[in-house]
């Protein structure tokens, strides 16, 4: 069993003991996503796969928050923000702005990119290194800024 999956299961037990219903609901949702992948693909979820699943869940929450805020539904946005906080606790630490800039610059140098036509090559190198640690939209903006400068 992966460390992240075990951590989620342990957190479920703690939330049950503490009677933290909101946190427990989110943790069960995470566990359900892990189980869904295990059943559908007949594989055991390892840490790398768990990070991908959590990253996807995090992106879904961010999208929901922006949609709810546009619609003026602050109550629902607050619920999504709470879920996002719980999900974030199981992901690796986010990259700082400087770390992300350094990573992008390194990838551009590695590929020898000189124009926006090379953006796909740069993103292919960066994406595996930033899974769960940076938003792909933010990474894309950094790449575009450095390639057009």
Buried (B, 14 or more C-beta within 10 A) or exposed (E): EBEBBEBBBEBBEEBBEEEBEEBBBBBBEBBEBBEEBBEEEEEEBEEEBBBBBBBBBBBBBBEBBEEBBEEEBEEBBEBBBBBBEBBBEBBEEBBEEEBBBEBBEBBBEEBEBEEEEBBEBBBEBBBEBBBBBBBBEBBBEBBBEBBEE
